[in-house]
Amino acid sequence: MTARIAAVDLGASSGRVITARVGDGLLDLTEAHRFPNRPVEVAGTLHWDILALYRDVLDGLALAGEDVASVGIDTWAVDYGLLDSSGALLGNPVHYRDDRTEAVIDDVHAKLPPERLYAVNGLQFLPFNTLYQLAAERFLDRAETLLLIPDLLAYWLTGERGAEVTNASTTGLYDASTGAWSAEVAGAVGLPSGLLPGLRQPGTPSGLLKASTGLPGVPLTAVASHDTASAVAAVPAADENFAYISCGTWSLAGVELPAPILTEASRAANFTNEAGVDGTVRYLRNVMGMWLVSESMRAWGMPSAELPALLAAAAEVPGPRSVVDPNDPSFMPPGDMPARIAAYCSRTGQTVPGTRAETVRCIMDSLALAHRAVLREAAELSGRRIDAVHLVGGGSRNALLCQLTADATGLPVVAGPAEATALGNIGMQARALGLIPDLPSLRSLIAETQPLERYFPATSQTAWLDAAARLEAFAAA
């Protein structure tokens, strides 16, 4: 038995609709539609253009064809739309890179200290977590239902409301121990009763597509709707002793565990516990990823097609020479990234990159060093042995980053699949259709059918130890 399945996969900078044929030993992908995801600033607030995204989703489903057996949606995390009592959207969703939460974080922590928040939700502190956004929300008093971005699109496609757990777990409103919404956190933020919809597990039905979608009656399946959760589900690992890096706009690096780690040491290390497939926990830390490169190229006026040549030039630059902390707050908003990197290097007494290739090499070395730090801490805090690093997502095509990650971590890196998010999305739908029995079978099928590259450590750890020591000294100064 085979089936055609459609995955709607929306990232922070682009989206696509991908179809797949799935069957015994068969898993092949075809891109039906790709489109940009461009935020829009209006009256000083940065928004997602959600209606344009919905239009592109509909166009993609039309191109997918009438014979698809199921559709699933994954997107980035934390952002949401609010519906009023009539089901209408109360304003365009605000982009997580907007700075509106800066004024409310202290107020939230006055009601629920960070130590208590972590004991409940187990989340890495990030200023854009949903609970902080809601504390700054203007429309809360008019809202009846909160829907995270994939759930909002699902509602428009089917008329059914719900909250898929892998994305819900990123909000700060989800209890990592009980697997339910936290009344304590919701009350502290002042959420109206009933605002949070019922939770859905990956692989369960989410309604039938409306006639207006062009695919009337086709089931919409709840997948791991946080794109990182789908990507981790698609990691082609044979056993539990692996680390993953889901690398795109962000690098999300960590290990897969059977239960959350809610210790004070884990909170101090800023690790997050997010829900994965089948009750697993994605124990990870967010690292600003290829955002630093894409923003640099935008500042230079370079099209994305020139990235391979830029990476080739960066590979010729000796390193690691100058390194930055990718999560430095100055790198978060859009803007002149090369100037910010130069300023960071100057401020910390390092050689300032003088060419585009040197800037990109600085970024690549910095990301590899950040991967090293996160994975070492993840292993120490979790007690999980790491035998290999699986680097998935668009970053797996970046041979320089893969090799530098192997060099920095001292571990073999398995790169691929590049389409991990779409494959995880499709895999959960295939399981719901009875085509794949379980998560290990999905990972085995991906290992058998998708191209993978392997990188092995090729340099001494000495230079990386020196670079790590420098970065620690900068942070302590």
Disulfide bonds with the S-S distance in Angstrom:
none
